[in-house]
């Protein structure tokens, strides 16, 4: 009987994984991926112009956990979905978008910490 060869895992890419700069950037990326998936694309971490440290579902799971902890509610999730699909944040300078902008900021500020803890959003340390 011959000895079994030792196998080491091979990674599809040796590119450096780049975390997002903010929860907002992570959210727009997530929504773009979810829209693409809905339209039939297959989304895999590490593919694309920049390798990311997560799958889109990882960001959604963080949002879901905040919802289950009652840190955000359905109105936050609705605003994140609507404006995330548009690919732009609501502008508080326009009276019609002011309420959406407040919910947008609240939701993303609450999402920022869990994403940082998971390494999805970069921790830049204290500002000088």
Secondary structure as GFF3:
##gff-version 3
##sequence-region A 1 128
A	DSSP	alpha_helix	23	38	.	.	.	ID=ss1
A	DSSP	alpha_helix	56	68	.	.	.	ID=ss2
A	DSSP	alpha_helix	74	86	.	.	.	ID=ss3
A	DSSP	three_ten_helix	95	97	.	.	.	ID=ss4
A	DSSP	alpha_helix	98	117	.	.	.	ID=ss5
###
